[in-house]
Amino acid sequence: MHYTVIIHPIGEEPIVGEIENIPTVKDTMVVVTNPRRLDGKELHYLADNVITVIWPFSRINFIELMPSKEEEDIIGFVRE
């Protein structure tokens, strides 16, 4: 299962991408496919044909997991 994430690198703007698995405490790096800026534009510091990037956790503040399509379809609040 792929997860869409927002990665917040130290001193840089956030990056959106997909990861295969949620990182564990034993991991030292995160592998991100299709990295892009929040507005969907390419990252200026990557080559044009790059589709996968490996970032070390020492360069990341935190990672946000975005809800999947199935989670968005779940009714979370019902008003009577």
Number of C-alpha atoms within 10 A of each C-alpha: 8 12 16 18 20 20 25 17 18 13 9 11 11 18 21 21 22 21 19 13 11 13 14 9 5 6 10 11 15 20 16 22 18 15 24 20 16 14 8 11 9 15 14 9 6 12 9 9 6 11 13 14 14 10 15 13 16 10 13 17 12 12 18 12 13 14 12 12 8 7 10 10 9 8 7 7 6 5 3 3
